[in-house]
């Protein structure tokens, strides 16, 4: 019934996607399935892509909360776990907990990265930048414990840093294009306003050609000329 409704409508809602994911037992399986769906995003409608993104973000955020909480407890309060168990942790167990907490931070960072990838793909550049920065922070924090053992942890940080650079470049280009469009609009407004203002301010032309009284035409000409000047100022200020 849901499939018929979504087919008729042309897209799936977040609620319908959530119902479809109920066949998976774990959040990881749901995220992996959505990753596979996202690879075919060009075949999906825009509304369905946004629905997939919303569900993906919710799933990631719930998992990130778990990893962050576990990381904090295991890294900084390992002895509290022993107290709950009624025993004091020895140094080996305490170090083991710390390493476990570090892995939790790395996993949280990887989830932030996966979120950032989707945000980047869908065009949410500012969100992607924020998510990649969070990914870099958590991966770096967690990898401090493991860098000595494997260089792959350092390469993971570099990979995220490259993504941050790409997003920053795209944001700058987007702002540049927006400023360029505004300058072109200001220039067009300036030219039209000044020429239209001069046209109306010329009593010989306005009086003989369009038959307006001199006072109203002067007002119109003055306003248009002023608009043209404001447009010119905006254009040269933006350069």
C-alpha positions as CSV (number, residue, x, y, z in Angstrom):
1,X,0.0,0.0,0.0
2,X,2.8,2.4,0.9
3,X,4.7,1.5,-2.3
4,X,1.5,2.2,-4.4
5,X,1.1,5.6,-2.7
6,X,4.8,6.6,-3.1
7,X,4.7,5.4,-6.8
8,X,1.6,7.5,-7.5
9,X,3.1,10.5,-5.6
10,X,6.5,10.1,-7.3
11,X,8.6,10.2,-4.1
12,X,9.0,8.6,-0.7
13,X,8.5,10.4,2.6
14,X,10.9,9.9,5.6
15,X,8.1,8.0,7.4
16,X,7.8,5.5,4.4
17,X,11.6,5.0,4.3
18,X,11.7,4.4,8.1
19,X,9.0,1.7,7.7
20,X,11.1,0.1,4.9
21,X,14.1,0.0,7.2
22,X,12.3,-1.9,9.9
23,X,13.4,-5.2,8.3
24,X,17.0,-4.4,9.4
25,X,17.9,-5.2,13.0
26,X,20.8,-2.8,13.6
27,X,21.5,0.8,12.9
28,X,24.7,-0.1,11.1
29,X,22.7,-2.3,8.6
30,X,20.3,0.5,8.0
31,X,23.1,2.9,7.3
32,X,24.8,0.5,5.0
33,X,21.5,-0.1,3.1
34,X,21.0,3.7,2.7
35,X,24.6,4.0,1.5
36,X,23.8,1.6,-1.3
37,X,20.6,3.5,-2.1
38,X,22.6,6.8,-2.1
39,X,24.9,5.4,-4.8
40,X,21.9,5.4,-7.1
41,X,20.7,8.8,-6.0
42,X,20.6,10.1,-9.6
43,X,17.7,7.7,-10.2
44,X,15.7,9.1,-7.2
45,X,13.5,12.2,-7.2
46,X,14.7,15.3,-5.4
47,X,12.1,14.8,-2.6
48,X,13.2,11.1,-2.1
49,X,16.8,12.2,-1.9
50,X,16.0,14.7,0.8
51,X,13.9,12.0,2.7
52,X,16.9,9.6,2.6
53,X,19.2,12.4,3.8
54,X,16.9,13.2,6.7
55,X,16.6,9.6,7.8
56,X,20.4,9.0,7.4
57,X,21.2,12.1,9.6
58,X,18.8,10.9,12.3
59,X,20.4,7.4,12.3
60,X,23.9,8.8,12.4
61,X,23.2,11.3,15.1
62,X,21.7,8.6,17.4
63,X,24.8,6.4,16.9
64,X,27.1,9.4,17.4
65,X,25.5,10.2,20.7
66,X,26.2,6.6,21.8
67,X,29.8,6.7,20.7
68,X,30.5,10.1,22.3
69,X,29.0,9.1,25.6
70,X,30.9,5.8,25.6
71,X,34.1,7.5,24.6
72,X,33.9,10.1,27.4
73,X,33.1,7.5,30.0
74,X,35.8,5.0,28.9
75,X,38.6,7.6,28.4
76,X,38.1,9.9,31.3
77,X,36.1,8.0,33.9
78,X,37.2,4.4,33.6
79,X,37.4,3.9,37.3
80,X,33.7,4.8,37.7
81,X,32.9,1.7,35.7
82,X,34.8,-0.4,38.2
83,X,32.9,1.3,41.1
84,X,29.6,0.3,39.5
85,X,30.9,-3.3,39.3
86,X,32.0,-3.1,42.9
87,X,35.7,-3.5,42.0
88,X,38.6,-1.3,41.3
89,X,40.2,-1.5,37.8
90,X,43.8,-2.3,37.6
91,X,46.2,-0.4,35.3
92,X,45.8,-2.8,32.4
93,X,42.0,-2.7,32.5
94,X,42.0,1.1,32.9
95,X,44.3,1.4,29.8
96,X,42.0,-1.0,27.9
97,X,39.0,1.1,28.7
98,X,40.9,4.2,27.6
99,X,41.7,2.6,24.2
100,X,38.1,1.5,23.9
101,X,37.0,5.1,24.4
102,X,39.5,6.3,21.8
103,X,38.0,3.9,19.3
104,X,34.5,5.2,20.1
105,X,35.7,8.7,19.3
106,X,37.1,7.5,16.0
107,X,33.8,5.8,15.1
108,X,31.9,9.0,16.0
109,X,34.3,10.9,13.7
110,X,33.7,8.4,10.9
111,X,29.9,8.8,11.2
112,X,30.3,12.6,11.1
113,X,32.3,12.1,7.9
114,X,29.6,9.9,6.4
115,X,27.0,12.6,7.2
116,X,29.2,15.2,5.7
117,X,29.5,13.2,2.4
118,X,25.8,13.1,2.0
119,X,25.4,16.8,2.9
120,X,28.1,17.6,0.3
121,X,26.4,15.5,-2.3
122,X,23.0,17.1,-1.8
123,X,24.5,20.6,-1.8
124,X,24.3,21.5,1.8
125,X,27.9,22.9,1.8
126,X,27.8,24.8,5.1
127,X,26.4,21.7,6.8
128,X,29.1,19.5,5.1
129,X,31.8,21.9,6.4
130,X,30.6,21.7,9.9
131,X,30.2,17.9,9.8
132,X,33.7,17.4,8.3
133,X,35.2,19.7,11.0
134,X,33.5,17.5,13.7
135,X,34.8,14.4,11.9
136,X,38.4,15.8,11.9
137,X,38.1,16.7,15.6
138,X,36.9,13.3,16.8
139,X,39.1,11.2,14.6
140,X,42.2,13.2,15.7
141,X,41.2,13.0,19.3
142,X,40.7,9.2,19.1
143,X,43.7,8.5,16.9
144,X,46.2,10.0,19.3
145,X,46.3,6.5,21.0
146,X,46.8,4.6,17.7
147,X,49.1,6.7,15.5
148,X,52.2,5.0,16.8
149,X,50.8,1.6,15.8
150,X,49.6,2.3,12.2
151,X,50.1,5.2,9.8
152,X,46.6,4.5,8.4
153,X,45.1,6.5,11.2
154,X,47.1,9.6,10.1
155,X,46.0,9.1,6.4
156,X,42.4,9.0,7.6
157,X,42.9,12.5,9.1
158,X,44.5,13.7,5.9
159,X,41.5,12.4,3.9
160,X,39.1,14.4,6.0
161,X,41.3,17.5,5.8
162,X,41.2,17.2,2.0
163,X,37.4,17.1,2.1
164,X,37.3,20.2,4.3
165,X,39.5,22.0,1.7
166,X,37.3,21.0,-1.2
167,X,34.1,22.2,0.6
168,X,35.8,25.5,1.6
169,X,36.8,26.0,-2.0
170,X,33.3,25.3,-3.2
171,X,31.8,27.7,-0.6
172,X,34.2,30.5,-1.7
173,X,33.3,29.9,-5.3
174,X,29.6,29.9,-4.5
175,X,30.0,33.3,-2.7
176,X,32.1,34.6,-5.6
177,X,29.4,33.8,-8.1
178,X,26.7,35.3,-5.8
179,X,28.7,38.5,-5.5
180,X,29.3,38.5,-9.3
181,X,25.5,38.2,-9.9
182,X,24.8,41.0,-7.5
183,X,27.3,43.2,-9.2
184,X,25.9,42.6,-12.6
185,X,22.4,43.3,-11.2
186,X,23.7,46.6,-9.7
187,X,25.4,47.6,-12.9
188,X,22.2,46.9,-14.9
189,X,20.2,48.9,-12.4
190,X,22.7,51.7,-12.5
191,X,22.7,52.0,-16.3
192,X,18.9,51.8,-16.6
193,X,18.3,54.2,-13.7
194,X,20.7,56.9,-14.9
195,X,19.5,56.8,-18.6
196,X,15.8,56.7,-17.6
197,X,16.4,59.5,-15.1
198,X,18.1,61.6,-17.7
199,X,15.3,60.9,-20.1
200,X,12.6,62.1,-17.7
201,X,14.7,65.1,-16.5
202,X,15.0,66.4,-20.0
203,X,12.0,68.6,-20.3
204,X,12.2,69.0,-24.0
205,X,12.0,65.2,-24.6
206,X,9.4,64.4,-21.9
207,X,7.2,67.4,-22.8
208,X,7.1,66.9,-26.5
209,X,7.2,63.1,-26.8
210,X,5.2,61.6,-23.9
211,X,3.2,64.6,-22.9
212,X,3.8,64.6,-19.2
213,X,3.7,67.7,-17.0
214,X,7.2,69.0,-16.1
215,X,6.8,68.6,-12.4
216,X,5.8,64.9,-12.3
217,X,8.4,64.1,-14.9
218,X,11.1,65.8,-12.9
219,X,10.1,63.8,-9.9
220,X,10.1,60.5,-11.8
221,X,13.5,61.4,-13.4
222,X,15.0,62.4,-10.1
223,X,13.9,59.1,-8.4
224,X,15.2,57.0,-11.3
225,X,18.5,58.9,-11.5
226,X,18.9,58.4,-7.7
227,X,18.3,54.7,-8.1
228,X,20.9,54.6,-10.9
229,X,23.4,56.3,-8.6
230,X,22.7,53.8,-5.8
231,X,23.2,51.0,-8.2
232,X,26.5,52.5,-9.4
233,X,27.7,52.8,-5.8
234,X,26.8,49.2,-5.0
235,X,28.6,48.0,-8.2
236,X,31.9,49.9,-7.5
237,X,31.7,49.0,-3.8
238,X,31.5,45.3,-4.6
239,X,34.5,45.3,-6.9
